[in-house]
Amino acid sequence: MGRKLGYPTANLDTPQWDIGLPKGVYAVQVLVKEEWCNGAMTIQEDPWKVEVHVLDFGANLYGEELEVDVIEKVSDWEHIDNPTALKEKIYKDIALIRELFDDA
């Protein structure tokens, strides 16, 4: 779904007990191919799913092992069925994350 909206994600195969964070949207640093990149991570609980969008990254991440460091929670996770509303929410969350990294 993220790719269709212009925000491709990597789905992480991570057990719920290993994360220890509540559902939400987080600013993260992602280690991709030996390079640290800024990113956004969403955690949803029903069903359990963890996805990461690496900002300004165009390469394919299929099969890549990623290391993720959580920086800060930026918003609550919401179930949104409407694609336009979902895209707007993602855009706002990404803008908050970019601002957070710009201020660092």
C-alpha positions in Angstrom: 0.0 0.0 0.0 2.8 2.4 0.9 4.4 2.1 -2.5 1.0 2.9 -4.2 0.8 6.1 -2.2 4.4 7.1 -3.0 5.9 5.9 0.3 7.4 2.4 -0.2 8.1 0.5 3.0 10.1 -2.5 4.1 8.0 -4.9 6.2 10.1 -6.0 9.1 9.9 -9.6 10.4 10.1 -8.6 14.1 8.2 -10.3 16.9 6.0 -8.0 19.0 7.9 -8.8 22.2 11.2 -7.8 20.6 10.0 -4.2 19.9 8.6 -3.1 23.3 7.0 0.0 21.8 3.3 0.9 21.5 1.7 1.3 18.1 2.5 4.6 16.5 4.6 6.4 14.0 8.3 6.9 14.9 11.2 8.9 13.5 14.0 6.4 13.1 17.6 6.0 11.8 17.9 3.0 9.5 21.2 1.2 8.7 20.9 0.2 5.0 23.9 -1.2 3.1 26.4 0.2 5.7 24.8 3.7 5.5 22.6 5.4 8.2 19.5 7.0 6.7 16.6 8.9 8.2 13.3 7.1 8.1 9.8 6.6 9.4 8.5 3.5 11.1 5.0 2.5 11.8 3.9 -0.1 14.3 0.3 -1.5 14.2 -1.0 -4.1 16.6 -4.0 -5.8 15.0 -2.6 -7.5 13.0 1.0 -7.0 14.3 3.0 -5.2 11.6 6.2 -3.1 11.6 7.0 -1.1 8.4 9.9 1.3 7.7 10.0 4.0 5.0 13.6 5.2 4.3 13.5 8.9 3.4 14.9 9.8 0.0 16.0 6.3 -0.8 15.2 4.8 -4.2 16.9 1.4 -4.1 15.1 -1.9 -3.6 15.2 -3.2 0.0 13.9 -6.7 -0.7 16.0 -9.3 1.2 18.1 -6.6 2.9 18.8 -6.8 6.6 18.0 -3.5 8.3 19.0 -2.1 11.6 16.6 0.4 13.1 17.3 2.9 15.9 14.2 4.6 17.2 14.6 8.4 17.8 11.1 9.6 18.8 7.4 8.9 18.5 5.8 11.5 16.3 2.2 10.5 16.2 -0.4 7.8 17.0 -1.1 5.0 14.5 -4.6 5.2 13.0 -6.4 2.8 10.8 -7.4 4.9 7.8 -9.4 3.2 4.9 -9.5 6.2 2.6 -6.4 6.3 0.4 -6.5 10.1 0.1 -6.8 10.6 3.9 -4.0 8.0 4.5 -1.7 9.8 2.1 -2.3 13.1 3.9 -1.6 11.5 7.2 1.7 10.0 5.9 2.7 13.3 4.4 2.1 15.1 7.7 4.1 12.4 9.6 7.0 12.5 7.2 7.0 16.3 7.4 7.3 16.1 11.2 10.1 13.6 10.9 12.0 15.7 8.4 11.6 18.7 10.7 12.9 16.7 13.6 16.0 15.6 11.7 16.5 19.1 10.3 16.5 20.5 13.9 19.0 17.9 15.1 
